[in-house]
Amino acid sequence: MSFLTKTNKTKKGKSESHLRWWVTLLLSLALAIGTWNPLEHHFVHYISQQDILTGFTPFAILIMIGLWILAAKSILQSIGISGTIATIFIILAFLWGLNQYGLLDFSNTTQMGWTGTISVGLIIWIGINASIIWKTITGVYATDTVESE
């Protein structure tokens, strides 16, 4: 289990833990799977089975909407629309390869439901961690566009 707690030293001498990658992956998958999954143990099923304005349902709806807004903002801020589209195409190409080798059956609705749900979780995870990935590759966190006068 050392891969979970492994740390690296940055150029400035700070320690970075690999645990953040796993935590953000679990949170991203939890959001995607918690929103919808083929087992019907999810948020959409929960709110569709009762009056939306009873008990804690409005609170749960607002929390879920807030989480999705944070996820969407993170994705759009870090990789933008073009990065999101590129990520979707990369995941689709990977899924196509799995289908070509017989590891994924496109006609199985349950399999495709799980595939779609996990793919959404991976898109969220990539969006959340894109700036870290970019810094690792280039050494730069982000650049701002400055207009010349």
C-alpha positions, -999 to 999 in steps of 0.1 A, spaced: 0 0 0 30 23 -2 18 36 -36 -10 54 -17 12 73 7 43 77 -15 56 113 -14 78 133 -38 98 164 -32 90 194 -53 117 218 -66 109 242 -38 115 214 -12 79 207 -3 65 172 -1 36 161 -23 16 130 -15 2 106 -41 -28 101 -19 -44 132 -35 -47 113 -68 -65 84 -52 -88 106 -31 -99 128 -61 -104 96 -81 -127 81 -54 -146 114 -50 -151 117 -87 -163 82 -91 -185 86 -60 -202 117 -76 -208 99 -109 -219 66 -94 -239 84 -67 -258 104 -93 -267 74 -116 -258 38 -119 -274 7 -134 -282 -8 -100 -308 19 -93 -291 27 -60 -285 63 -69 -296 99 -65 -319 101 -95 -338 70 -84 -340 83 -49 -356 116 -59 -379 100 -85 -395 77 -59 -409 104 -37 -423 139 -35 -394 162 -42 -404 187 -15 -405 163 15 -380 157 42 -343 163 33 -349 158 -5 -346 196 -13 -314 197 7 -300 166 -11 -310 181 -44 -292 214 -37 -261 195 -24 -260 173 -56 -264 204 -78 -236 222 -59 -213 192 -63 -220 190 -101 -214 228 -104 -181 225 -87 -171 195 -109 -182 213 -141 -163 245 -130 -132 225 -123 -133 207 -156 -140 238 -177 -114 259 -158 -86 234 -161 -91 218 -195 -119 238 -211 -144 227 -237 -118 215 -262 -100 195 -235 -132 180 -223 -141 169 -259 -106 155 -264 -109 136 -231 -142 122 -242 -128 111 -275 -98 94 -258 -121 75 -235 -143 65 -264 -113 53 -284 -102 32 -253 -137 18 -250 -138 10 -288 -105 -9 -283 -120 -29 -254 -149 -38 -276 -127 -48 -304 -109 -73 -281 -142 -86 -268 -137 -72 -233 -167 -48 -236 -201 -56 -252 -218 -25 -267 -251 -44 -268 -252 -51 -231 -271 -22 -215 -259 -29 -180 -223 -30 -191 -227 2 -211 -244 19 -181 -215 11 -159 -191 21 -187 -208 55 -191 -210 61 -154 -173 53 -148 -163 73 -179 -181 104 -164 -162 98 -132 -129 97 -151 -137 129 -170 -144 146 -136 -111 132 -122 -91 143 -152 -107 178 -150 -99 181 -113 -63 170 -117 -55 186 -151 -35 215 -136 -14 190 -116 -8 169 -147 1 200 -167 25 212 -141 41 177 -139 46 177 -177 56 214 -183 67 227 -149 41 255 -152 7 256 -133 -11 280 -155 -6 310 -177 -28 340 -180 -35 357 -213 -23 393 -211 -36 418 -236 -11 442 -249 -19 479 -247 
